Amino acid sequence: MRIGEEITMENHRLLHALFKNQKKFLFLMFFLIFGGIFLLRAFQHKVILAGNQAYYLLSILQIPETYLRGMWIIPPLLGFFCFLLIRHLALQLDFSQKSLFFFLFFLLLTPAFTFSFTTITLQGISLFLFLLGIFLFFHKNKWMHYFSPLLFLAAITVDIFTSVFLILLLFFILLGKKEKRGKALFILGMLCLVLAISFFFFHPIFLRGPFQEESLMKTIFADLGSGGAGIFLILLAGVGLGACWKQKKLRLSYLLLTVSFFGTLLVERNFLFLALLIVFFAGEGAVYFYERKWEIPEARKFTLFVVTLGILLTFLISFQQQTFANPSQEEVTVFSWMKENIPVSAKILSLPKNSYALQYFAQRLPYLFPHEKNNEKEKISEDIFSSTYISTTFPLLESQNITFIYFTPEMKNNLPAEQGILFLLRNERFKLRFSHQGHEVWEFTPETQQINTK
């Protein structure tokens, strides 16, 4: 037997073994991935909870910093229960053994899912509440059914896009359950009524985004997996889209995909729900590759093996990136110094992505938040960092009441040293107030204050 045939035969046996023992394998995979992210964050001296949205929410809820040490366990617990509930729901919807395996396997390799449940995100909480509501709705104990509408109501309070998407998803799930159609229509009608009243009279926007400045396509690929992982999943999803069109009961999923794409494009950029659908179609694409008749039978297994290996290898890059997510312990040290030494009324300029952790730990006002989408402030911020003349920079700082500038090592590496703001720091009106591991806090003295001092 040739080497190529031996490899494909081994792949064939491996896939069959994985299909047969997928529950154990996938649970082990979950614990390895989530445990590895937290362990590596600890070894890299990163704060356990990462990401801008987490600190935006912590600031709004005014949760003390001392509670952070115990809060890290909540996101992975929610993630584990979500994983169990997704698997349970997939079995309720009669997923085949192969479809279930590929869907859950790709889901665990998707940064949008792992990141949502290694930190605090409203989309992760919303998904958990929704899945728990579905679980209770189909529970054998009828008393459990009465709790599901409350969970659905809580799940749709995040934003208008999440509300519309989850209502459509609920309709899609309940569509084929004739025995519960009456209750389902009542719940759907109630949710739509609450959503309409809420939108037209109260205009609720609890979650404001985006919380990063990356482009749309760059964020999509990042949330599906850096580099090749995102490309492989999207290509597989394209194959799955074609395969699913032949199944009438799955055609509503195309509407869900459309709503999720334009919703994330227009409302805010968290791709958890869009990633779930792309992963679903990617799983169907993998099943299509595995089951279709090939002229060379072993070629299908080899192709599937190469695609899966590509996704797995590039996932490792995303895995490493998640462990390096900010803030770091060094940043927290700087923010703690700010809290103790900078006036409460001070306004601090830095990159917008640093604003949320700065606001939470330092309890001081950053100049600009990404979710504000303030074009004027963005332009002023760019002008301050790039201007080479004090006649331009100083009036901008004074007009915006900016008295402190926070530099990270990344900022100093990216900004030119002999021109722009780094060069202007040599002026007497700038004073280095604090430095720690490459992080620097500079104070700017306005002209009126300088005159009074003299």
Number of C-alpha atoms within 10 A of each C-alpha: 5 6 8 12 13 11 14 19 15 13 17 17 11 12 18 13 12 16 17 14 12 20 14 11 15 17 14 11 15 21 13 11 16 19 13 15 22 21 15 17 21 15 10 14 15 22 23 25 22 23 25 23 23 19 25 23 18 19 18 10 9 11 13 11 11 8 9 14 11 8 13 19 16 13 21 22 13 20 24 17 15 21 21 14 19 20 18 13 18 17 13 12 13 10 14 11 13 21 22 21 24 22 25 23 19 21 23 20 24 27 25 25 22 24 25 23 24 26 23 26 22 19 22 25 19 22 22 22 22 26 24 21 26 22 19 19 22 17 13 10 9 11 11 14 18 12 14 23 21 15 19 25 20 16 26 24 20 18 21 20 19 22 21 19 21 20 22 18 17 19 17 18 16 21 15 12 13 9 9 13 14 10 13 20 14 12 20 18 13 14 20 16 12 14 21 14 12 14 14 9 8 9 13 14 12 13 19 16 18 20 22 18 13 12 9 12 10 12 18 21 21 20 23 32 26 23 17 18 29 22 16 19 29 20 17 24 22 16 20 23 21 14 16 18 14 10 9 8 12 13 14 15 19 15 15 19 19 12 18 24 18 13 21 21 15 10 16 17 21 24 25 24 23 24 25 21 21 25 27 25 30 27 27 26 27 25 24 20 20 19 12 10 10 12 8 8 12 16 16 21 22 19 15 17 18 12 18 18 13 17 24 16 12 18 23 16 14 21 22 14 14 20 23 18 18 20 21 18 15 17 23 19 16 21 23 15 16 23 18 11 12 19 11 13 10 15 18 25 25 21 21 19 18 23 23 27 26 25 20 24 22 22 18 20 18 24 21 22 24 20 18 14 13 11 9 8 15 18 10 15 21 11 16 21 20 16 18 17 14 14 9 12 20 19 14 16 20 15 9 14 16 20 20 25 20 22 19 18 11 10 15 15 9 8 15 14 12 10 14 19 21 18 15 20 15 11 10 9 15 17 15 14 14 15 13 12 11 12 18 18 23 20 19 22 19 18 13 9 9 11 9 7 7 5
